[in-house]
Amino acid sequence: MAEKIAKAQIKHARVPSSKARRYINLIKGKPYNEAVAILKFMPSPTAKLVQKVLESAGANAEENHDMVKDSLYVKDGLADQGVTMKRMMARAMGRGMRIRKRMSHITIILSEKPVKS
């Protein structure tokens, strides 16, 4: 039987993918409830964003795939680079400096724990 997976994704999140990867790597391989608890007590706004995607994946698993939240774990998490907004900032002597506001696409994949037989 194929392994059931549930996923959630947010696109164009206004956070660099390198910052999002810090929090995704913390929860990778952890049980769902433990991963939510880890992110809940992180003070970073990026952690709150990753937590939101994680909870969305948990809701998708429950609603669409008839999975139980207590048996889920974080199978994988991705933070891919999205588009970059380019802005200019005034500098000395009439020059301009480019500012890059990076975005990312955050994906979290949940799966049920394999049954040991």
N, C-alpha and C positions, 0 to 999 in steps of 0.2 A: 504494500500500500504506500502511496506517495505521502511524503511528509506535508502536513498542512502548514502553510505560512500565512501571516497577515502582515500588511505593511501600511505605513502612512508616510506621506511626503509633504514637505513644504518647499515651495519654489520661491525664489527671489527674496529670501530672508535677508534683512539688512545686517548681516553679521559676516565677517570673513570666515571662509571655510576652515582656516587654520585654528581659529578660536572655537568653532563648533566641534572640531575633531577632538579637542581636549576633553570635552564632556562625553562625547560618544565613546571614546576609548575607555572612560571610567566605567561605563555601564555594560560594555560588550561582554556577553557570556553570563551575565548575572540574571537571577530570577526577576520577573517583572516587578513584583512588589518591592524587592530590595532596590532595584534600579530607580523606581519612582521615589523611594525614600532618600536615596543618595542625592538625587537632583533637587528634591524639595528643600533641603537644608543648605544648598549652595547659594551664596549671596549674589552670584552673577546673573545679569539679565539673559545672557546666552544660555545658562543652565535652565532658566525658566522656559525659554523657547524650545530647547531639546526635550524638556519634560512635557510640554504641550504636545509635541509630535509623538512622544512615547505613549501618552495617555490616549491619543487619537488612534494609534495602532492597536492598543488594548481594546478600545471600543469597537474597532473594526473586526478584531478577532472574535469578540463576543457576539456581535450582531450578525456579521456576514458569514462566519465560518463555524459557528457553534462551538467555540473553544472556551475553556474555563480559565479565567485570569490567574488562578492560583497555580495552574500547571504550565504557564508560559515562561519563556526566557528570551532574552535579547539575543537573537541569532547573529544579527549583523547590523551595522550602522554605517552610513555613508554621509560625508559632507563634501559634495562636489562644488567646484567653483562655478558661480553663476556669472551674470553680466557685471560689468564694472561701470559705475557712473563716473564720468570725468568732469571735474569742476576746476575752475581757476581761482587762485588766491593772489591778491595783489602783493607784490614785493617791492623792494626799494628800486628807485630810479625808473619807474614806469614798467618794470618787468612783471611777468606773471609766472606763477608756479602751478603745475598741475597737481591736483589732489585726486586720488583714486578712492572712491567709496565702493568697496567690494561687497558683493552679495554671494549667497551660496544656496545650494539646493540640498536640504537635509532629508535623508531617508532612514527610517528605522524598520527593521524586519524582525517580527516575533515568530516564534515557533513553539510547539508543545514539546515538553521534555520527552525524550524517547523512553518508552516503557521497557524496563529491564525484565527479560524472561529467562 
